[in-house]
Amino acid sequence: MKRTAMTVSTSSATSFATSSGKLDSSGNNRQLFLRGITIALVSCGALHLDVMAQTVSKAKSSTKPASTAVKEVAIVQVVKPPIALAYIDAATSTSDLPGMNMMGAAMQGSQSGGGLFGALKGMAKGATTPNDRGNIFGSTHNMGFGTGKYLDISVHTAKNPGLSEAKQLLPAGMLLGESLQLNAPIPEKTAPTPPVIVDESPREPSYEKPKGKISIYWGCSETVRPGQPRTLDVATASIDDYAKFFVMRGKTTKGARSEPGHPAWPNKIDDRKVPDNASLVGTHNFIGNGIPESFKLELTAAQDLMPAIELMQTKKEGGVSLEWKSLSQARGYFIAVMGGLSGRERGSESDSGEMVLWTSSELPDFGFGLMDYQSNKDIDNWINEKVILPANTTKCEVPKGIFGEQGSGMLRMIAYGSESYFAYPPRPTDPKIAWEPDWQLKLRNKSTFTSMLGGVGDMGQKQKPKEEKKNKATELLKNLFGN
């Protein structure tokens, strides 16, 4: 049977209920009677529930004083810092530029404490046969110099702030044996420097005004879009002009660090390189004085070292078409090209040049701060702002003509992996229970690619062994510093 709801005005219902209530002289009985009448009306569809609520409320107010409402106070969960904290920075670096491994080896030799001679020795090694040694901490930030897989790892424990060494037990797939040796650097004692004698005699200051321009283009497009480029004349620009011009996003958060109290890998004792086919998938266990015994975690394919970026470049009518294979772990992509134009290329007889930048962003951004790890939240926000290309993007066009007839420029591309967090014990779902983790670990991932805009062509092709010519400079370095 179909029931038809009938609306009764609030004033009528209240008047009816109140007058009926006078039949009973008892306050309690009056309330019971009113409730019964109201419920009956609702059940037959004559009165809506909101009317019932108002009726009962008014009836209560006639017999009792209004009660004070109790405010609910949100419970804030107590979260205590972990006893032990570890970081794993994973990076895959790729380049088709010749000599990049030699450049990377030079940087490794210099940064490992060898200075100039260390750089020359590293260059000699990198220019000859590859070896499985010479890995240094910080290679995950090598800016594209060198090709390979890199890891920076560190651990710290509040129970032993001066921890000098630790071990990380590894899964077999890492191909680095059973464990890594983590060591904290020993603070170096610096010799006192003699005071610098400053000549305080008055001199006429000499200042040469800067010359040249900086232009930025943005967006994936075959042609330059309206309103571009944005150009800054460094000779006439004010401080406010610089502030408005240099728009750069990027908030790389803290990761692995090599410092006293933070045993890290790689180090001078264990400087093995990560094999190209190494995998992080499996069980990892941190061991050391003050590190909780429970510090053991399982990494999956989602946290593994990322594949190399395979970028294909096609020149067409002064522009360059970029296309790449999608990476399953990538949250998004960003591409930047930096080049320059001479005065003649700009149609000027001036000897001052012009720095030219282009990024794949839909908004003007120099991109310098985006060529490194970024948080998941920031990546997602910048994808929504169309600054970072979404994960399903596989193509992008560099507009024609912006880098001159030759179209030369240094190209850099990054595929952002995800930041992953692990902790034990898990955070309680009940906010009343405090969270006191034994340990926490943060892992972040990326894959980068470095090349020349348009590709390197024959420069990147290896010569046949029988046609190889000995490089006299390389041979000299080998003879000086050995293998």
Secondary structure, DSSP 8 states (H G I E B T S, - for coil): ---------HHHHHHHHHHHHTT---HHHHHHHHHHHHHHHHHTTSS-HHHHHHHHHHHHHHHS--------------B---SEEEEEEEEEEEE-STTHHHHHHHHHHIIIIIHHHHHHHHHHHHHS---S----TTGGGSTT-S-EEEEEEEEEETT-TT--EEEEE--GGG-S-SEEEEE-----------------S-----------EEEEEESS-SS--TT--EEEETTT--HHHHHHH-------------BTTB-EES-SS----B-TT----EEEEEE-TTS-TT-EEEE-GGGS------EEEEEETTEEEEEE---TT-SEEEEEEEEEE-TTTTT---S--EEEEEES-SS----GGGSS---HHHHHHHHHTTSSEETT--EEEE-TTTTTTTT--EEEEEEE---EEEEES---SSTTS-B--SEEEEEEEEEEEEEETT--GGGGS---GGG----HHHHHHHHHH--
